[in-house]
Amino acid sequence: MVEVTQDFMHELFKKRDAEVSSLKKDLRNLRRENIELRERLHTAQGDVIDHHSTKLKILDRLERIENRLDLREFAEAQARFEPHP
């Protein structure tokens, strides 16, 4: 009877060890996936920052172009009222 109980306990421990090993493997996979997601998020965040920076540069250039066009329009309008030689 004691031997049957020991065999039974041994089998239970083997199953428990297999389950623990499986859980450890799953946990390692989850950690790896978490790291991969963090890396992707970091890359995406960098891309968003780059796009925002590019957008600001374009808006700045557009503003300077608009200012030059306004100055040119004022100069053309002023030229109409000045005497021509």
C-alpha positions in Angstrom: 0.0 0.0 0.0 2.8 2.4 0.9 4.5 1.5 -2.4 1.3 2.3 -4.4 1.0 5.6 -2.6 4.6 6.5 -3.4 4.2 5.5 -7.0 1.0 7.6 -7.2 2.8 10.6 -5.6 5.7 10.1 -7.9 3.3 10.3 -10.9 1.6 13.3 -9.5 4.9 15.1 -9.1 5.9 14.2 -12.6 2.7 15.7 -14.0 3.1 18.7 -11.8 6.7 19.2 -13.1 5.5 18.9 -16.6 2.8 21.5 -16.0 5.3 23.8 -14.3 7.7 23.4 -17.3 4.9 24.2 -19.7 3.9 27.3 -17.7 7.5 28.5 -17.6 7.8 28.0 -21.4 4.5 30.0 -21.9 5.8 32.7 -19.6 9.0 33.0 -21.6 7.0 33.3 -24.8 4.8 36.0 -23.3 7.9 37.9 -22.1 9.5 37.7 -25.5 6.2 38.8 -27.2 6.0 41.7 -24.7 9.5 42.8 -25.6 8.7 42.6 -29.3 5.6 44.7 -28.8 7.6 47.3 -26.8 10.1 47.5 -29.6 7.4 47.9 -32.2 5.7 50.6 -30.1 9.1 52.4 -29.7 9.6 52.3 -33.4 6.1 53.6 -34.1 6.6 56.4 -31.6 9.8 57.4 -33.3 8.0 57.5 -36.6 5.2 59.7 -35.2 7.8 62.1 -33.8 9.6 62.2 -37.2 6.3 62.8 -39.1 5.4 65.6 -36.6 8.8 67.2 -37.1 8.5 67.0 -40.8 5.0 68.5 -40.7 6.3 71.5 -38.6 9.1 72.1 -41.1 6.7 72.1 -44.0 4.3 74.4 -42.2 7.2 76.8 -41.5 8.3 76.8 -45.1 4.7 77.3 -46.2 4.4 80.3 -43.9 7.6 81.8 -45.3 6.4 81.3 -48.9 3.0 82.9 -48.0 4.9 85.9 -46.6 7.0 86.3 -49.7 3.9 86.1 -51.9 2.2 88.7 -49.7 5.2 91.0 -50.1 5.3 90.4 -53.9 1.6 91.2 -54.1 2.1 94.4 -52.1 5.0 95.4 -54.3 3.0 94.8 -57.5 0.1 96.8 -56.2 2.4 99.6 -55.2 4.1 99.6 -58.6 0.7 100.4 -60.2 0.6 103.7 -58.4 4.2 104.8 -59.0 5.2 106.7 -62.0 7.0 104.8 -64.7 9.8 106.4 -66.6 
